[in-house]
Amino acid sequence: MKLLLLDQFSDPGGAQQGLLELLPSIRARGWEAVAGLPGDGELFLRFREAGFEAVRIRCGPYTSGSKSIGDAARFVADTPVLARQIHHLAASFSPDLVYVNGPRVLPGAAYAGLRAPVLFHSHSYLFPGVVRRLAGLSLRKCGAWVVGSCRFVADPWRPFARPDRISVIYNGVAGPESPPPAGAPSHPHTVACIGRIAPEKGQCEFVAAAAIIRRAIPGCRFVVYGAALFGEAGAQRYDAEVRAAAAPLGIEFAGWVTDVYSALRSVDLLLVPSAGHEATTRVILEAHAAGVPVIAFRSGGIPEVIEEGHDGWLAGSTEEMAGRAIALLTGAPSRLAEVSRAARLTWRRKFTLDRYHQELLDVMEGASLPG
């Protein structure tokens, strides 16, 4: 089978990392693939290192979240160009399936005159409004299949796609190369937040929770892993805001980590204060695999991957998150160890990379068949 892979970013966010990890499984099935990516990010090199061709397409850059008038104007101007580029790519490669890894590419794919079926992988939630409707009408126009990373992000597409063409496939992660170390938590306790520095990831809320926790546990250590990505001025401003708020607390900023498990090995508790429109956020599954207990906001699709009180906890506010963290870190060490074991079992049962790839590639193969 031949795949045309289209992404809206070439910088390594969670959806892009998932696509990179899929490449060895695509090759193992004997499939061919060509990628179309915008910009000049790291993914071009990573695709080529994996033995796949990657070519440049026109898509953005646009701001995350609410779009400016300038964004709208650029999008209107870019879409016909993108559609022609996708058409030429498909004409030269003759794919059996076009895999779209982000909604910004959908209108271009819909108007590219494709003969191959289209599968849209929905990793994030789009708010009601013009952008969601445009993406939905694009799905309808090309009769696309949809894979949602959770029910929360899949459900908005149901008015635009046939019920039998919508699947929910939870993400999977590889897990650490060696089992996480057993034993007592570190002293002082280390509490972390991991992810791209952006408002939807909640680093400001992490800092606020850290201030509460530190008053109760003065020796606690706090670390932010991540960086502002995608070259957006808004993300850079948010990064500066987070650092200014964190400075009086002595919170450490460790930057972007390519091996998340090396970071998680020194973490006793992960806080995930994601915004209400977040999907399932990949770092929760990575924490499960590493046996690190998680306290996350009860946001978006997160309740679909955390079993409350068993392999993690859900919180409705910064204060509740901090309170749960204090109770856990000042309680019996056996409770942390118990949740750590449960989290790792959850990963083995539900969120391994092999399971994820098998389910996703099976859906892709089914979508490529005539009829």
LOMILUM-632096 format. One line per 4 residues: number of its first residue (from 0); their letters; for each residue z, y, x of C-alpha. Coordinates in nm, 3 decimals, always signed. Layout:
REM residues N
NUM = a = Z Y X | ... .
END
This chain:
REM residues 371
0 = mkll = +0.000 +0.000 +0.000 | -0.072 +0.356 +0.112 | +0.174 +0.640 +0.043 | +0.126 +1.015 +0.053 .
4 = lldq = +0.475 +1.160 +0.107 | +0.527 +1.525 +0.010 | +0.843 +1.722 +0.085 | +0.941 +2.082 +0.012 .
8 = fsdp = +1.130 +2.119 +0.343 | +1.079 +2.014 +0.703 | +1.440 +2.086 +0.804 | +1.686 +1.795 +0.786 .
12 = ggaq = +1.877 +1.827 +0.459 | +2.018 +1.527 +0.271 | +1.697 +1.444 +0.079 | +1.493 +1.475 +0.398 .
16 = qgll = +1.733 +1.249 +0.588 | +1.695 +0.994 +0.312 | +1.317 +1.006 +0.348 | +1.338 +0.962 +0.725 .
20 = ellp = +1.562 +0.659 +0.681 | +1.310 +0.510 +0.438 | +1.031 +0.503 +0.698 | +1.136 +0.178 +0.875 .
24 = sira = +1.153 -0.002 +0.539 | +0.807 +0.129 +0.450 | +0.677 -0.008 +0.778 | +0.859 -0.339 +0.727 .
28 = rgwe = +0.665 -0.390 +0.404 | +0.341 -0.330 +0.591 | +0.268 -0.006 +0.406 | +0.093 +0.299 +0.548 .
32 = avag = +0.212 +0.657 +0.498 | +0.111 +1.015 +0.569 | +0.348 +1.307 +0.512 | +0.278 +1.663 +0.400 .
36 = lpgd = +0.552 +1.905 +0.506 | +0.586 +2.286 +0.508 | +0.706 +2.507 +0.791 | +0.768 +2.382 +1.143 .
40 = gelf = +1.100 +2.201 +1.119 | +1.238 +1.895 +1.291 | +1.085 +1.648 +1.044 | +0.740 +1.680 +1.201 .
44 = lrfr = +0.870 +1.539 +1.528 | +1.085 +1.277 +1.355 | +0.791 +1.146 +1.150 | +0.570 +1.125 +1.455 .
48 = eagf = +0.841 +0.950 +1.656 | +0.855 +0.691 +1.377 | +0.480 +0.638 +1.408 | +0.368 +0.826 +1.097 .
52 = eavr = +0.130 +1.121 +1.073 | +0.272 +1.449 +0.940 | +0.056 +1.747 +0.846 | +0.146 +2.100 +0.741 .
56 = ircg = +0.126 +2.213 +0.378 | +0.203 +2.551 +0.223 | +0.530 +2.562 +0.029 | +0.762 +2.860 +0.072 .
60 = pyts = +0.997 +2.942 +0.220 | +1.181 +3.051 -0.094 | +1.547 +3.129 -0.146 | +1.779 +2.859 -0.284 .
64 = gsks = +1.923 +2.906 -0.631 | +1.798 +3.206 -0.830 | +1.454 +3.317 -0.719 | +1.360 +3.678 -0.646 .
68 = igda = +1.052 +3.853 -0.780 | +0.905 +3.816 -0.431 | +0.968 +3.441 -0.443 | +0.792 +3.418 -0.780 .
72 = arfv = +0.493 +3.612 -0.653 | +0.465 +3.396 -0.340 | +0.497 +3.079 -0.547 | +0.217 +3.187 -0.782 .
76 = adtp = -0.004 +3.267 -0.482 | +0.092 +2.953 -0.289 | +0.050 +2.692 -0.564 | -0.333 +2.691 -0.581 .
80 = vlar = -0.343 +2.671 -0.200 | -0.093 +2.385 -0.204 | -0.290 +2.205 -0.476 | -0.608 +2.223 -0.265 .
84 = qihh = -0.423 +2.098 +0.043 | -0.278 +1.803 -0.147 | -0.621 +1.728 -0.297 | -0.779 +1.719 +0.051 .
88 = laas = -0.498 +1.505 +0.190 | -0.537 +1.256 -0.094 | -0.916 +1.255 -0.064 | -0.900 +1.175 +0.308 .
92 = fspd = -0.619 +0.919 +0.288 | -0.680 +0.758 -0.057 | -0.313 +0.682 -0.132 | -0.201 +0.427 -0.388 .
96 = lvyv = +0.100 +0.647 -0.472 | +0.200 +1.009 -0.416 | +0.576 +1.042 -0.356 | +0.712 +1.392 -0.421 .
100 = ngpr = +1.052 +1.457 -0.260 | +1.128 +1.799 -0.412 | +1.047 +1.997 -0.730 | +0.879 +2.289 -0.551 .
104 = vlpg = +0.585 +2.062 -0.465 | +0.538 +1.929 -0.820 | +0.306 +2.203 -0.957 | +0.079 +2.165 -0.656 .
108 = aaya = +0.066 +1.788 -0.705 | +0.005 +1.826 -1.079 | -0.298 +2.051 -1.026 | -0.441 +1.869 -0.725 .
112 = glra = -0.665 +1.644 -0.935 | -0.499 +1.330 -0.801 | -0.630 +0.987 -0.889 | -0.319 +0.813 -0.759 .
116 = pvlf = +0.001 +0.799 -0.966 | +0.284 +1.038 -0.882 | +0.652 +0.951 -0.836 | +0.900 +1.238 -0.826 .
120 = hshs = +1.235 +1.172 -0.654 | +1.490 +1.406 -0.809 | +1.784 +1.460 -0.575 | +1.932 +1.774 -0.728 .
124 = ylfp = +1.995 +1.941 -1.061 | +1.768 +2.219 -1.182 | +1.925 +2.470 -1.420 | +1.756 +2.525 -1.759 .
128 = gvvr = +1.493 +2.794 -1.739 | +1.145 +2.869 -1.613 | +1.171 +2.664 -1.293 | +1.287 +2.348 -1.469 .
132 = rlag = +1.026 +2.387 -1.742 | +0.748 +2.438 -1.489 | +0.857 +2.127 -1.299 | +0.887 +1.931 -1.624 .
136 = lslr = +0.541 +2.035 -1.747 | +0.404 +1.933 -1.407 | +0.561 +1.589 -1.451 | +0.408 +1.562 -1.797 .
140 = kcga = +0.064 +1.671 -1.677 | +0.041 +1.397 -1.416 | +0.229 +1.132 -1.618 | +0.474 +1.096 -1.333 .
144 = wvvg = +0.742 +0.840 -1.269 | +1.087 +0.984 -1.198 | +1.368 +0.848 -0.983 | +1.699 +1.032 -1.021 .
148 = scrf = +1.975 +1.006 -0.763 | +2.223 +0.990 -1.054 | +2.223 +1.021 -1.434 | +2.321 +1.388 -1.406 .
152 = vadp = +1.995 +1.483 -1.233 | +1.772 +1.232 -1.414 | +1.861 +1.328 -1.771 | +1.695 +1.676 -1.773 .
156 = wrpf = +1.357 +1.513 -1.709 | +1.369 +1.283 -2.011 | +1.181 +1.528 -2.239 | +0.893 +1.531 -1.988 .
160 = arpd = +0.846 +1.166 -1.885 | +0.815 +0.833 -2.061 | +1.150 +0.650 -2.090 | +1.011 +0.346 -1.909 .
164 = risv = +0.910 +0.567 -1.615 | +1.258 +0.707 -1.545 | +1.500 +0.523 -1.316 | +1.842 +0.605 -1.173 .
168 = iyng = +1.886 +0.479 -0.817 | +2.201 +0.585 -0.636 | +2.156 +0.676 -0.272 | +2.260 +0.443 +0.005 .
172 = vagp = +2.378 +0.502 +0.361 | +2.368 +0.288 +0.672 | +2.738 +0.300 +0.752 | +2.893 +0.318 +1.100 .
176 = espp = +2.764 +0.088 +1.373 | +3.114 -0.057 +1.414 | +3.388 -0.093 +1.151 | +3.621 +0.206 +1.122 .
180 = paga = +3.944 +0.171 +1.321 | +4.241 +0.032 +1.134 | +4.587 +0.175 +1.168 | +4.795 +0.478 +1.087 .
184 = pshp = +4.635 +0.820 +1.021 | +4.616 +1.067 +1.306 | +4.894 +1.315 +1.375 | +4.852 +1.594 +1.309 .
188 = htva = +4.647 +1.505 +1.003 | +4.282 +1.615 +1.015 | +4.118 +1.739 +0.695 | +3.745 +1.811 +0.701 .
192 = cigr = +3.451 +1.945 +0.507 | +3.107 +1.818 +0.609 | +2.766 +1.949 +0.507 | +2.510 +2.225 +0.517 .
196 = iape = +2.693 +2.559 +0.500 | +2.585 +2.702 +0.164 | +2.759 +2.827 -0.152 | +2.686 +2.505 -0.343 .
200 = kgqc = +2.868 +2.303 -0.075 | +3.189 +2.501 -0.126 | +3.306 +2.591 +0.223 | +3.482 +2.902 +0.087 .
204 = efva = +3.674 +2.679 -0.153 | +3.759 +2.448 +0.138 | +3.908 +2.742 +0.325 | +4.112 +2.840 +0.018 .
208 = aaai = +4.241 +2.482 -0.019 | +4.321 +2.470 +0.354 | +4.538 +2.780 +0.320 | +4.745 +2.609 +0.049 .
212 = irra = +4.771 +2.280 +0.239 | +4.873 +2.454 +0.562 | +5.167 +2.623 +0.390 | +5.296 +2.278 +0.290 .
216 = ipgc = +5.191 +2.096 +0.609 | +5.197 +2.356 +0.891 | +5.063 +2.125 +1.161 | +4.757 +2.010 +0.966 .
220 = rfvv = +4.420 +2.047 +1.142 | +4.111 +2.165 +0.951 | +3.748 +2.124 +1.061 | +3.419 +2.239 +0.911 .
224 = ygaa = +3.119 +2.033 +1.021 | +2.777 +2.178 +0.940 | +2.549 +2.475 +0.976 | +2.343 +2.711 +0.765 .
228 = lfge = +1.997 +2.557 +0.739 | +1.647 +2.637 +0.614 | +1.638 +2.981 +0.780 | +1.766 +3.168 +0.475 .
232 = agaq = +1.932 +3.507 +0.510 | +2.163 +3.427 +0.217 | +2.290 +3.114 +0.390 | +2.356 +3.312 +0.707 .
236 = ryda = +2.555 +3.572 +0.512 | +2.758 +3.296 +0.346 | +2.824 +3.137 +0.685 | +2.963 +3.468 +0.811 .
240 = evra = +3.180 +3.502 +0.499 | +3.325 +3.153 +0.546 | +3.402 +3.213 +0.914 | +3.572 +3.545 +0.841 .
244 = aaap = +3.796 +3.386 +0.577 | +3.874 +3.089 +0.804 | +3.960 +3.287 +1.117 | +4.327 +3.364 +1.027 .
248 = lgie = +4.387 +2.994 +0.958 | +4.250 +2.868 +1.288 | +3.997 +2.643 +1.113 | +3.759 +2.480 +1.360 .
252 = fagw = +3.380 +2.496 +1.323 | +3.221 +2.196 +1.491 | +2.857 +2.272 +1.406 | +2.594 +2.030 +1.282 .
256 = vtdv = +2.650 +1.665 +1.371 | +2.362 +1.421 +1.396 | +2.602 +1.124 +1.387 | +2.828 +1.187 +1.089 .
260 = ysal = +3.028 +0.873 +1.158 | +3.140 +1.002 +1.497 | +3.289 +1.298 +1.311 | +3.443 +1.086 +1.036 .
264 = rsvd = +3.624 +0.866 +1.288 | +3.865 +1.154 +1.356 | +3.909 +1.257 +0.991 | +4.198 +1.146 +0.770 .
268 = lllv = +4.083 +1.314 +0.450 | +3.750 +1.463 +0.339 | +3.738 +1.747 +0.087 | +3.415 +1.793 -0.110 .
272 = psag = +3.443 +2.116 -0.315 | +3.081 +2.112 -0.434 | +2.949 +2.343 -0.704 | +2.895 +2.225 -1.061 .
276 = heat = +2.523 +2.156 -1.015 | +2.561 +1.923 -0.715 | +2.431 +1.568 -0.754 | +2.624 +1.287 -0.583 .
280 = trvi = +2.630 +1.447 -0.235 | +2.547 +1.205 +0.043 | +2.861 +1.274 +0.249 | +3.080 +1.104 -0.015 .
284 = leah = +2.890 +0.779 +0.035 | +2.916 +0.820 +0.413 | +3.291 +0.871 +0.379 | +3.311 +0.555 +0.166 .
288 = aagv = +3.127 +0.365 +0.438 | +3.360 +0.503 +0.706 | +3.671 +0.428 +0.501 | +3.772 +0.795 +0.475 .
292 = pvia = +3.948 +0.894 +0.150 | +3.775 +1.171 -0.047 | +3.899 +1.439 -0.283 | +3.603 +1.603 -0.457 .
296 = frsg = +3.546 +1.852 -0.732 | +3.464 +1.695 -1.066 | +3.112 +1.836 -1.033 | +2.768 +1.723 -1.144 .
300 = gipe = +2.704 +1.359 -1.055 | +3.008 +1.318 -0.830 | +3.216 +1.134 -1.096 | +2.940 +0.869 -1.097 .
304 = viee = +3.022 +0.764 -0.738 | +3.402 +0.804 -0.724 | +3.640 +0.581 -0.915 | +3.939 +0.805 -0.975 .
308 = ghdg = +4.253 +0.689 -0.798 | +4.082 +0.380 -0.656 | +3.838 +0.489 -0.383 | +3.897 +0.865 -0.410 .
312 = wlag = +4.012 +1.146 -0.636 | +3.852 +1.414 -0.852 | +3.986 +1.767 -0.891 | +3.905 +2.047 -1.132 .
316 = stee = +4.008 +2.340 -0.912 | +4.089 +2.442 -0.557 | +4.461 +2.435 -0.641 | +4.440 +2.082 -0.782 .
320 = magr = +4.241 +1.966 -0.479 | +4.501 +2.112 -0.242 | +4.787 +1.962 -0.445 | +4.632 +1.615 -0.435 .
324 = aial = +4.575 +1.649 -0.060 | +4.937 +1.751 +0.001 | +5.069 +1.460 -0.206 | +4.847 +1.214 -0.022 .
328 = ltga = +4.916 +1.341 +0.330 | +5.292 +1.366 +0.280 | +5.318 +1.034 +0.098 | +5.339 +0.680 +0.227 .
332 = psrl = +5.078 +0.607 +0.499 | +5.006 +0.280 +0.319 | +4.847 +0.475 +0.032 | +4.587 +0.630 +0.264 .
336 = aevs = +4.515 +0.288 +0.411 | +4.482 +0.134 +0.064 | +4.229 +0.392 -0.050 | +4.042 +0.362 +0.278 .
340 = raar = +3.993 -0.012 +0.222 | +3.887 +0.042 -0.140 | +3.633 +0.308 -0.040 | +3.471 +0.080 +0.216 .
344 = ltwr = +3.448 -0.203 -0.039 | +3.283 +0.037 -0.285 | +3.020 +0.116 -0.022 | +2.952 -0.252 +0.044 .
348 = rkft = +2.914 -0.327 -0.326 | +2.713 -0.026 -0.440 | +2.587 +0.212 -0.172 | +2.438 +0.024 +0.123 .
352 = ldry = +2.108 +0.141 +0.268 | +1.945 -0.201 +0.221 | +2.022 -0.201 -0.152 | +1.894 +0.153 -0.190 .
356 = hqel = +1.568 +0.092 -0.006 | +1.495 -0.231 -0.189 | +1.544 -0.069 -0.531 | +1.345 +0.243 -0.443 .
360 = ldvm = +1.051 +0.062 -0.283 | +1.037 -0.181 -0.577 | +1.006 +0.114 -0.817 | +0.742 +0.275 -0.595 .
364 = egas = +0.543 -0.048 -0.587 | +0.567 -0.082 -0.965 | +0.454 +0.278 -1.018 | +0.146 +0.219 -0.802 .
368 = lpg = +0.018 -0.065 -1.021 | -0.253 +0.007 -1.279 | -0.148 +0.048 -1.640 .
END
